[in-house]
């Protein structure tokens, strides 16, 4: 709407910006994730040693945007491969002291859980769409909504035009956000086994000095976390947000296992620069 107001209705500039702006935002989200990880690593200190990260957030954003577009051309079927490469790039550029994290793994074992989640997600969204189309007939709520929507907008039945418009907008916005909430929750459940498999693959193929890692995260545990966190947030009107953060971190730590012995004496302070900014952009998004 801002572009339409600025350049006028039907302006080709406004139409072009409507397409370009979401792509611009997507690119900066990728940049923000990389910059935030680097910022947090440089602020993580243990025994006087701090973390660091090489590489450019801008270059990572371009790479992440490119592989995401490629995944989109395959109807997201290439996403396990794309996500694996992005994880490798972020972790592979991460240091603590002068020691580097290394990780390399194949996306092939991730495909069974991803394809199953993808099929379940499509089935659930299809069922939701069908329910929204077929089930409402005969119910007072949707009959009223249909009445308000008839003839291109609210009618004057049952009150003034302004009152009908307010009711119409309230109902439409409520349905819109309820549908988004259901889709997001269903997505988190459907892809929980894929996310758990990814966590196990990353941990099982990552090394830091002589340390090896493993993860015991299960699909069921990952599936339960987002709905339970959301329920806590809704019941407390967002006041439980610190608890949600704690529960999420505890889940990750509880299922992450470290094997081997860290040679502390061999670690030296990193010479990587300590960026003054980087986390704020992610907070914006």
C-alpha positions as CSV (number, residue, x, y, z in Angstrom):
1,X,0.0,0.0,0.0
2,X,2.9,2.4,0.7
3,X,4.2,1.9,-2.9
4,X,0.7,2.5,-4.3
5,X,0.2,5.7,-2.2
6,X,3.7,6.9,-3.3
7,X,3.6,6.1,-7.0
8,X,-0.1,5.8,-7.7
9,X,-2.6,3.0,-8.3
10,X,-1.6,0.9,-11.3
11,X,2.0,2.3,-11.4
12,X,4.5,-0.2,-12.9
13,X,7.0,1.1,-10.4
14,X,4.7,0.1,-7.5
15,X,4.1,-3.3,-9.1
16,X,7.8,-3.9,-9.5
17,X,8.5,-2.8,-5.9
18,X,5.8,-5.2,-4.6
19,X,7.8,-8.0,-6.1
20,X,11.3,-6.8,-5.3
21,X,10.7,-5.7,-1.7
22,X,9.9,-9.2,-0.3
23,X,13.1,-10.5,-2.0
24,X,15.0,-7.7,-0.5
25,X,13.7,-8.5,3.0
26,X,14.5,-12.3,2.5
27,X,18.1,-11.4,1.6
28,X,18.5,-9.2,4.7
29,X,17.1,-11.9,6.9
30,X,19.9,-14.3,5.8
31,X,22.4,-11.6,6.3
32,X,21.0,-10.9,9.8
33,X,21.3,-14.6,10.8
34,X,24.9,-14.7,9.9
35,X,25.8,-11.4,11.5
36,X,23.9,-12.3,14.7
37,X,25.8,-15.6,15.0
38,X,29.1,-13.8,14.6
39,X,28.2,-11.1,17.1
40,X,27.1,-13.7,19.7
41,X,30.3,-15.8,19.2
42,X,32.5,-12.7,19.7
43,X,30.6,-12.1,23.0
44,X,31.0,-15.6,24.3
45,X,34.0,-15.8,26.6
46,X,35.4,-18.8,28.5
47,X,38.6,-18.7,30.5
48,X,39.4,-15.4,28.8
49,X,39.0,-16.9,25.3
50,X,36.3,-15.7,23.0
51,X,34.7,-17.0,19.8
52,X,34.8,-15.6,16.4
53,X,33.6,-16.1,12.8
54,X,35.2,-15.6,9.4
55,X,33.5,-14.8,6.2
56,X,31.1,-12.1,5.0
57,X,27.5,-11.8,6.1
58,X,26.7,-10.2,2.8
59,X,28.2,-13.0,0.8
60,X,26.5,-15.6,3.0
61,X,23.2,-13.7,2.4
62,X,23.7,-13.9,-1.4
63,X,24.6,-17.6,-1.2
64,X,21.6,-18.4,1.1
65,X,19.3,-16.4,-1.1
66,X,20.5,-18.3,-4.2
67,X,20.1,-21.8,-2.8
68,X,16.7,-20.9,-1.3
69,X,15.5,-19.7,-4.7
70,X,16.8,-22.9,-6.2
71,X,14.9,-24.8,-3.6
72,X,11.8,-22.9,-4.5
73,X,12.1,-23.9,-8.1
74,X,12.0,-27.5,-6.9
75,X,8.9,-26.8,-4.8
76,X,11.1,-26.9,-1.7
77,X,12.2,-30.5,-2.5
78,X,15.8,-29.4,-2.5
79,X,15.5,-27.7,0.9
80,X,17.3,-30.5,2.8
81,X,20.3,-30.1,0.6
82,X,20.1,-26.3,0.7
83,X,19.8,-26.3,4.5
84,X,22.7,-28.7,4.9
85,X,25.0,-26.4,2.9
86,X,23.9,-23.3,4.8
87,X,24.6,-25.1,8.1
88,X,28.0,-26.2,6.9
89,X,28.9,-22.7,5.8
90,X,27.9,-21.1,9.1
91,X,29.5,-23.7,11.4
92,X,32.5,-24.1,9.2
93,X,33.4,-20.4,9.6
94,X,33.0,-20.6,13.4
95,X,35.9,-20.5,15.8
96,X,36.4,-20.6,19.5
97,X,39.8,-19.2,20.4
98,X,42.0,-20.2,17.5
99,X,40.3,-23.6,17.0
100,X,37.9,-24.1,14.2
101,X,34.6,-26.1,14.0
102,X,34.4,-28.5,11.2
103,X,31.3,-30.2,9.9
104,X,30.4,-31.9,6.6
105,X,27.4,-34.2,6.0
106,X,25.2,-35.5,3.3
107,X,21.5,-34.5,3.0
108,X,20.5,-37.8,1.6
109,X,19.5,-39.4,5.0
110,X,17.3,-36.4,5.7
111,X,15.0,-36.9,2.8
112,X,12.7,-39.7,4.1
113,X,11.7,-37.6,7.1
114,X,11.5,-34.4,5.0
115,X,9.3,-36.0,2.3
116,X,7.0,-37.6,4.9
117,X,6.7,-34.2,6.6
118,X,6.1,-32.4,3.3
119,X,3.3,-34.9,2.4
120,X,1.7,-34.5,5.8
121,X,1.9,-30.7,5.6
122,X,0.2,-30.6,2.2
123,X,-2.5,-33.0,3.4
124,X,-3.1,-30.9,6.5
125,X,-3.3,-27.6,4.6
126,X,-5.6,-29.3,2.1
127,X,-7.9,-30.5,4.8
128,X,-7.9,-27.1,6.4
129,X,-8.8,-25.4,3.1
130,X,-11.6,-28.0,2.5
131,X,-12.9,-27.5,6.0
132,X,-13.0,-23.7,5.5
133,X,-14.8,-24.1,2.2
134,X,-17.3,-26.9,3.0
135,X,-17.9,-27.1,6.8
136,X,-19.1,-23.5,7.5
137,X,-22.4,-23.8,5.6
138,X,-25.4,-23.7,7.9
139,X,-23.5,-22.2,10.8
140,X,-24.5,-18.7,12.1
141,X,-20.9,-17.5,12.2
142,X,-20.1,-18.2,8.5
143,X,-23.6,-17.3,7.4
144,X,-23.1,-13.9,8.9
145,X,-19.6,-13.6,7.3
146,X,-21.0,-14.6,3.9
147,X,-23.8,-12.0,4.4
148,X,-21.2,-9.3,5.1
149,X,-19.1,-10.4,2.2
150,X,-22.0,-10.5,-0.3
151,X,-22.0,-7.9,-3.1
152,X,-18.4,-7.2,-2.6
153,X,-18.5,-6.1,1.0
154,X,-20.6,-5.5,4.1
155,X,-24.3,-5.0,3.6
156,X,-26.5,-2.7,5.6
157,X,-28.5,-5.5,7.2
158,X,-28.4,-5.6,11.0
159,X,-26.9,-2.1,11.5
160,X,-25.1,0.8,10.0
161,X,-22.6,0.4,7.2
162,X,-19.7,1.4,9.6
163,X,-20.7,-1.2,12.1
164,X,-21.0,-3.9,9.5
165,X,-17.6,-2.9,8.1
166,X,-16.0,-3.1,11.6
167,X,-17.6,-6.5,12.1
168,X,-16.4,-7.7,8.7
169,X,-12.8,-6.6,9.2
170,X,-12.7,-8.1,12.7
171,X,-14.0,-11.5,11.5
172,X,-11.7,-11.6,8.4
173,X,-8.6,-10.7,10.5
174,X,-9.5,-13.2,13.1
175,X,-9.9,-16.0,10.5
176,X,-6.7,-14.9,8.8
177,X,-4.6,-15.1,11.9
178,X,-6.2,-18.3,13.2
179,X,-5.4,-19.9,9.8
180,X,-1.8,-18.7,9.9
181,X,-1.4,-20.0,13.5
182,X,-2.8,-23.4,12.6
183,X,-0.6,-23.7,9.5
184,X,2.6,-22.7,11.5
185,X,1.8,-25.2,14.3
186,X,1.0,-27.9,11.8
187,X,4.2,-27.2,10.0
188,X,6.3,-27.4,13.2
189,X,4.7,-30.8,13.9
190,X,5.1,-32.2,10.4
191,X,8.7,-31.3,10.0
192,X,9.7,-32.1,13.6
193,X,11.2,-35.4,12.6
194,X,13.2,-33.8,9.8
195,X,14.5,-31.1,12.2
196,X,15.5,-33.8,14.7
197,X,17.2,-35.8,12.0
198,X,19.1,-32.6,10.9
199,X,20.2,-32.0,14.5
200,X,21.5,-35.5,14.8
201,X,23.3,-35.3,11.4
202,X,24.9,-32.0,12.3
203,X,26.0,-33.1,15.8
204,X,27.3,-36.5,14.5
205,X,29.5,-34.9,11.9
206,X,30.8,-31.9,13.8
207,X,34.2,-31.8,15.4
208,X,36.0,-29.2,17.5
209,X,39.6,-30.0,18.3
210,X,39.4,-33.6,19.6
211,X,35.8,-33.3,20.6
212,X,33.0,-35.2,18.9
213,X,29.3,-34.7,19.4
214,X,26.0,-36.5,19.1
215,X,22.3,-35.6,19.6
216,X,19.5,-37.6,21.1
217,X,16.7,-35.3,19.9
218,X,13.6,-37.2,18.8
219,X,10.9,-36.1,16.4
220,X,8.3,-36.4,19.2
221,X,10.2,-34.2,21.5
222,X,10.8,-31.6,18.8
223,X,7.1,-31.8,17.8
224,X,5.9,-31.1,21.3
225,X,8.1,-28.1,22.0
226,X,6.5,-25.4,19.8
227,X,2.9,-26.1,20.7
228,X,3.6,-26.3,24.4
229,X,5.6,-23.1,24.2
230,X,2.8,-21.3,22.3
231,X,0.3,-22.5,24.8
232,X,2.4,-21.1,27.6
233,X,2.6,-17.8,25.8
234,X,-1.1,-17.6,25.1
235,X,-2.2,-18.5,28.7
236,X,0.2,-15.9,30.2
237,X,-0.4,-13.2,27.6
238,X,3.3,-13.4,26.6
239,X,4.6,-13.1,30.1
240,X,6.1,-16.6,29.9
241,X,8.5,-15.7,27.2
242,X,11.6,-16.0,29.4
243,X,10.3,-19.5,30.4
244,X,9.9,-20.4,26.7
245,X,13.5,-19.3,26.0
246,X,14.7,-21.4,29.0
247,X,12.7,-24.5,27.9
248,X,14.1,-24.3,24.4
249,X,17.7,-23.9,25.6
250,X,17.3,-26.7,28.1
251,X,15.9,-29.0,25.4
252,X,18.9,-28.4,23.1
253,X,21.4,-28.8,25.9
254,X,19.7,-31.9,27.3
255,X,19.9,-33.7,24.0
256,X,23.4,-32.6,23.0
257,X,26.2,-34.9,24.1
258,X,30.0,-34.2,24.0
259,X,32.6,-36.9,23.7
260,X,36.3,-36.6,24.2
261,X,38.6,-34.2,26.0
262,X,39.3,-30.6,25.2
263,X,42.9,-29.7,25.2
264,X,42.6,-26.3,26.9
265,X,46.3,-25.6,27.0
266,X,46.4,-25.8,23.2
267,X,43.8,-23.1,22.7
268,X,45.0,-19.6,22.0
269,X,43.1,-16.3,21.8
270,X,41.4,-15.6,18.5
271,X,42.8,-12.9,16.3
272,X,39.5,-12.4,14.5
273,X,38.0,-8.9,14.8
274,X,35.2,-8.3,17.3
275,X,32.4,-6.6,15.4
276,X,30.6,-3.8,17.2
277,X,27.2,-4.6,15.6
278,X,25.4,-7.5,14.1
279,X,22.5,-8.7,16.4
280,X,20.2,-5.8,16.0
281,X,19.3,-6.5,12.4
282,X,18.0,-10.0,13.4
283,X,16.0,-8.5,16.3
284,X,14.3,-6.2,13.8
285,X,13.1,-9.2,11.7
